[in-house]
Amino acid sequence: VDAQLRTGVKGVCAAGDCTGDQQFTHYAGFQGSIAARNLLLPLTSVGTSLSVPGCTFTSPEVAHIGMTRAAAVEAFDQDKVLVVTRELKVVDRAKCAGQDGPGFIQVVTKAASGEILGATIMAPPAGESHLRALHRRVVHLNTSSYRLAALRTVIKLPATSPSPCPRAPATGELISEIAVAMHTKLKLPDLALVMHAYPTYSLPLQVMAASLYYKRLKKSAPLLAVLKKLGL
């Protein structure tokens, strides 16, 4: 199977697990659409990629795309690789959600250009709201049905039987933003100029990007001072 997903048999393309490539449902779907286009239209679109996002739905969840730190160092040498990491526990959204478990966002870049080589994100499911936590606590204490009904009325809890709050892991969503950046050739510092909502789990990406962006400006300060004196 070549990069256009063509097999050795004319008019036959392959997609998904049978290609021997990475085994992800979304990758198979992507390849299927590319293969169909190449068969039905006069196109030769590439259907393979080394930057396939993936998410392992464990607890905590782990998402990954592209190169790891070790792979990048092996390919480009230590001094040419810059790794930017932000712990989840310092993220305001995580604090609001009561997240104190392990978690981080790590982006691997080329030191000189800021080109994104890969990323790894680990994050536990989002914490439960205070109302849900109170709901579970009431049930744990075997509160009477009358009191529980009254409590539901006051704090607008659902009338269904108690159950844990639906969880909202953020790893898969965050890795998708990195995938878009890599596909469009955006460098990590470029994300500093992309406004992110506050407080969200994606905001740390902008904060991490800003750290590189301002370091570059600082390095350029002498040149900017000269240009200013010249009136440029």
Contacts in CASP RR format, 6 or more apart in sequence:
PFRMAT RR
TARGET T0000
AUTHOR 0000-0000-0000
METHOD contacts of the structure
MODEL  1
VDAQLRTGVKGVCAAGDCTGDQQFTHYAGFQGSIAARNLLLPLTSVGTSL
SVPGCTFTSPEVAHIGMTRAAAVEAFDQDKVLVVTRELKVVDRAKCAGQD
GPGFIQVVTKAASGEILGATIMAPPAGESHLRALHRRVVHLNTSSYRLAA
LRTVIKLPATSPSPCPRAPATGELISEIAVAMHTKLKLPDLALVMHAYPT
YSLPLQVMAASLYYKRLKKSAPLLAVLKKLGL
1 7 0 8 1.000
1 14 0 8 1.000
1 19 0 8 1.000
1 20 0 8 1.000
3 46 0 8 1.000
3 47 0 8 1.000
3 48 0 8 1.000
4 13 0 8 1.000
4 34 0 8 1.000
4 38 0 8 1.000
4 44 0 8 1.000
4 45 0 8 1.000
4 46 0 8 1.000
4 47 0 8 1.000
5 13 0 8 1.000
5 14 0 8 1.000
5 15 0 8 1.000
5 19 0 8 1.000
5 31 0 8 1.000
5 32 0 8 1.000
5 34 0 8 1.000
5 35 0 8 1.000
5 38 0 8 1.000
5 47 0 8 1.000
5 48 0 8 1.000
6 12 0 8 1.000
6 13 0 8 1.000
6 38 0 8 1.000
7 13 0 8 1.000
7 14 0 8 1.000
11 39 0 8 1.000
13 32 0 8 1.000
13 35 0 8 1.000
13 36 0 8 1.000
13 38 0 8 1.000
13 39 0 8 1.000
14 35 0 8 1.000
15 28 0 8 1.000
15 29 0 8 1.000
15 31 0 8 1.000
15 32 0 8 1.000
15 34 0 8 1.000
15 35 0 8 1.000
16 23 0 8 1.000
16 27 0 8 1.000
16 28 0 8 1.000
16 29 0 8 1.000
16 31 0 8 1.000
16 32 0 8 1.000
17 23 0 8 1.000
17 28 0 8 1.000
19 31 0 8 1.000
19 48 0 8 1.000
21 27 0 8 1.000
21 31 0 8 1.000
21 48 0 8 1.000
22 52 0 8 1.000
24 52 0 8 1.000
24 54 0 8 1.000
26 53 0 8 1.000
26 54 0 8 1.000
27 49 0 8 1.000
27 52 0 8 1.000
30 47 0 8 1.000
31 47 0 8 1.000
31 48 0 8 1.000
34 45 0 8 1.000
34 46 0 8 1.000
34 47 0 8 1.000
35 47 0 8 1.000
37 43 0 8 1.000
37 45 0 8 1.000
38 44 0 8 1.000
38 45 0 8 1.000
50 66 0 8 1.000
51 65 0 8 1.000
51 66 0 8 1.000
51 118 0 8 1.000
51 179 0 8 1.000
51 182 0 8 1.000
51 183 0 8 1.000
52 65 0 8 1.000
52 66 0 8 1.000
53 63 0 8 1.000
53 64 0 8 1.000
53 65 0 8 1.000
53 172 0 8 1.000
53 175 0 8 1.000
53 176 0 8 1.000
53 178 0 8 1.000
53 179 0 8 1.000
54 63 0 8 1.000
54 64 0 8 1.000
54 65 0 8 1.000
54 172 0 8 1.000
54 175 0 8 1.000
55 61 0 8 1.000
55 62 0 8 1.000
55 63 0 8 1.000
55 64 0 8 1.000
55 171 0 8 1.000
55 172 0 8 1.000
55 175 0 8 1.000
56 62 0 8 1.000
56 63 0 8 1.000
57 169 0 8 1.000
59 124 0 8 1.000
59 125 0 8 1.000
60 101 0 8 1.000
60 102 0 8 1.000
60 103 0 8 1.000
60 122 0 8 1.000
60 123 0 8 1.000
60 124 0 8 1.000
60 125 0 8 1.000
60 171 0 8 1.000
61 122 0 8 1.000
61 123 0 8 1.000
61 124 0 8 1.000
61 125 0 8 1.000
61 169 0 8 1.000
61 171 0 8 1.000
61 172 0 8 1.000
62 120 0 8 1.000
62 121 0 8 1.000
62 122 0 8 1.000
62 171 0 8 1.000
63 120 0 8 1.000
63 121 0 8 1.000
63 122 0 8 1.000
63 171 0 8 1.000
63 172 0 8 1.000
63 174 0 8 1.000
63 175 0 8 1.000
64 118 0 8 1.000
64 119 0 8 1.000
64 120 0 8 1.000
64 121 0 8 1.000
64 175 0 8 1.000
65 118 0 8 1.000
65 119 0 8 1.000
65 175 0 8 1.000
65 178 0 8 1.000
65 179 0 8 1.000
65 182 0 8 1.000
66 108 0 8 1.000
66 117 0 8 1.000
66 118 0 8 1.000
66 119 0 8 1.000
66 182 0 8 1.000
67 75 0 8 1.000
67 108 0 8 1.000
67 117 0 8 1.000
67 118 0 8 1.000
68 108 0 8 1.000
68 118 0 8 1.000
68 120 0 8 1.000
69 81 0 8 1.000
69 83 0 8 1.000
69 106 0 8 1.000
69 108 0 8 1.000
72 81 0 8 1.000
72 83 0 8 1.000
72 108 0 8 1.000
72 117 0 8 1.000
72 118 0 8 1.000
73 81 0 8 1.000
76 110 0 8 1.000
79 111 0 8 1.000
80 110 0 8 1.000
80 111 0 8 1.000
80 112 0 8 1.000
81 108 0 8 1.000
81 109 0 8 1.000
81 110 0 8 1.000
81 111 0 8 1.000
81 117 0 8 1.000
82 108 0 8 1.000
82 109 0 8 1.000
82 110 0 8 1.000
82 111 0 8 1.000
82 114 0 8 1.000
82 212 0 8 1.000
83 106 0 8 1.000
83 107 0 8 1.000
83 108 0 8 1.000
83 109 0 8 1.000
84 106 0 8 1.000
84 107 0 8 1.000
84 109 0 8 1.000
84 188 0 8 1.000
84 208 0 8 1.000
84 211 0 8 1.000
84 212 0 8 1.000
85 104 0 8 1.000
85 105 0 8 1.000
85 106 0 8 1.000
85 107 0 8 1.000
86 104 0 8 1.000
86 105 0 8 1.000
86 106 0 8 1.000
86 204 0 8 1.000
86 207 0 8 1.000
86 208 0 8 1.000
87 103 0 8 1.000
87 104 0 8 1.000
88 94 0 8 1.000
88 99 0 8 1.000
88 101 0 8 1.000
88 102 0 8 1.000
88 103 0 8 1.000
88 104 0 8 1.000
88 105 0 8 1.000
88 122 0 8 1.000
88 123 0 8 1.000
88 124 0 8 1.000
89 95 0 8 1.000
89 99 0 8 1.000
89 100 0 8 1.000
89 101 0 8 1.000
89 103 0 8 1.000
91 99 0 8 1.000
91 199 0 8 1.000
91 201 0 8 1.000
91 203 0 8 1.000
91 204 0 8 1.000
92 198 0 8 1.000
92 199 0 8 1.000
92 203 0 8 1.000
93 199 0 8 1.000
93 200 0 8 1.000
93 201 0 8 1.000
93 203 0 8 1.000
94 123 0 8 1.000
94 201 0 8 1.000
96 199 0 8 1.000
97 126 0 8 1.000
97 127 0 8 1.000
98 127 0 8 1.000
99 123 0 8 1.000
99 124 0 8 1.000
99 126 0 8 1.000
99 127 0 8 1.000
101 124 0 8 1.000
102 122 0 8 1.000
102 124 0 8 1.000
103 122 0 8 1.000
103 123 0 8 1.000
103 124 0 8 1.000
104 120 0 8 1.000
104 121 0 8 1.000
104 122 0 8 1.000
104 123 0 8 1.000
105 119 0 8 1.000
105 121 0 8 1.000
105 174 0 8 1.000
105 204 0 8 1.000
105 205 0 8 1.000
105 208 0 8 1.000
106 119 0 8 1.000
106 120 0 8 1.000
106 121 0 8 1.000
107 116 0 8 1.000
107 118 0 8 1.000
107 119 0 8 1.000
107 178 0 8 1.000
107 188 0 8 1.000
107 205 0 8 1.000
107 208 0 8 1.000
108 116 0 8 1.000
108 117 0 8 1.000
108 118 0 8 1.000
108 119 0 8 1.000
109 115 0 8 1.000
109 116 0 8 1.000
109 117 0 8 1.000
109 118 0 8 1.000
109 187 0 8 1.000
109 188 0 8 1.000
109 212 0 8 1.000
110 117 0 8 1.000
113 187 0 8 1.000
114 187 0 8 1.000
114 188 0 8 1.000
114 189 0 8 1.000
114 212 0 8 1.000
115 185 0 8 1.000
115 187 0 8 1.000
115 188 0 8 1.000
116 178 0 8 1.000
116 181 0 8 1.000
116 182 0 8 1.000
116 186 0 8 1.000
116 187 0 8 1.000
116 188 0 8 1.000
118 178 0 8 1.000
118 182 0 8 1.000
119 175 0 8 1.000
119 178 0 8 1.000
121 170 0 8 1.000
121 171 0 8 1.000
121 172 0 8 1.000
121 174 0 8 1.000
121 175 0 8 1.000
122 171 0 8 1.000
123 169 0 8 1.000
123 170 0 8 1.000
123 171 0 8 1.000
123 174 0 8 1.000
123 201 0 8 1.000
124 169 0 8 1.000
125 167 0 8 1.000
125 168 0 8 1.000
125 169 0 8 1.000
126 167 0 8 1.000
126 168 0 8 1.000
126 169 0 8 1.000
126 170 0 8 1.000
126 201 0 8 1.000
127 165 0 8 1.000
127 167 0 8 1.000
128 136 0 8 1.000
128 164 0 8 1.000
128 165 0 8 1.000
129 165 0 8 1.000
131 155 0 8 1.000
131 157 0 8 1.000
132 157 0 8 1.000
132 164 0 8 1.000
132 165 0 8 1.000
134 151 0 8 1.000
134 155 0 8 1.000
135 151 0 8 1.000
135 155 0 8 1.000
135 157 0 8 1.000
135 162 0 8 1.000
136 162 0 8 1.000
136 164 0 8 1.000
138 147 0 8 1.000
138 148 0 8 1.000
138 151 0 8 1.000
139 148 0 8 1.000
139 162 0 8 1.000
143 151 0 8 1.000
151 157 0 8 1.000
152 158 0 8 1.000
152 159 0 8 1.000
170 201 0 8 1.000
170 202 0 8 1.000
173 201 0 8 1.000
173 202 0 8 1.000
174 201 0 8 1.000
174 202 0 8 1.000
174 205 0 8 1.000
177 202 0 8 1.000
177 205 0 8 1.000
178 205 0 8 1.000
180 186 0 8 1.000
181 188 0 8 1.000
181 190 0 8 1.000
181 191 0 8 1.000
188 208 0 8 1.000
188 209 0 8 1.000
188 212 0 8 1.000
189 209 0 8 1.000
189 212 0 8 1.000
189 213 0 8 1.000
189 216 0 8 1.000
190 209 0 8 1.000
191 205 0 8 1.000
191 206 0 8 1.000
191 208 0 8 1.000
191 209 0 8 1.000
192 206 0 8 1.000
192 209 0 8 1.000
192 210 0 8 1.000
192 212 0 8 1.000
192 213 0 8 1.000
192 214 0 8 1.000
193 213 0 8 1.000
194 206 0 8 1.000
194 209 0 8 1.000
195 206 0 8 1.000
196 202 0 8 1.000
196 203 0 8 1.000
196 205 0 8 1.000
196 206 0 8 1.000
197 203 0 8 1.000
217 224 0 8 1.000
END
